[in-house]
């Protein structure tokens, strides 16, 4: 496996919470729907159990809220969840800036 593929794999699997919060920022969604959106928007599959486990953890941390609608449990982002996205985006933007400074293309 190439190093960049390893990086992608780690980012996707170990930071599924970030992708889920990004999707919920545009509106409430149910768990199975999130899995398909992760595939279509970000290009990778998350396991059903994994996505639900992350949703439960996010709910415990009060970053998402859940409510039943039409026999489905919908998840929505909270203000704290939006703050978490902002903090993560700041970190990632700074990382890209630093990487750009460190790498020059000749």
C-alpha positions, 0 to 999 in steps of 0.5 A: 500500500502506498503511503498516501493510501495509508493516510487516506485510509487512516483519515477516513476510518479514524475520523468518521465523526468529522464526515458525519458532522459535515453531512449533518450540518446541511440537515437531519439525516437517518443512519443508513442514509448517512452511510450512502452519503459518505460513499457518494460525497467522500468516496468511501464506505463505512460499516453500518455498525461503525457509523451507528457507533460513531453516532451514539458517541456523538450523541453522548458527547452532545454533538448530535441530537436524535429524534424519531420521525416516521419510524426512523431515528433522525440525527441532527447537529447541535451548536457544539457539533458545529463548533467541533466542525469549525475547530477541525476545519481550522486544524486541517486548514493550518495543516495544509498551509504548513504543508504548502510552506514545507513543500516547494515544487520546482 
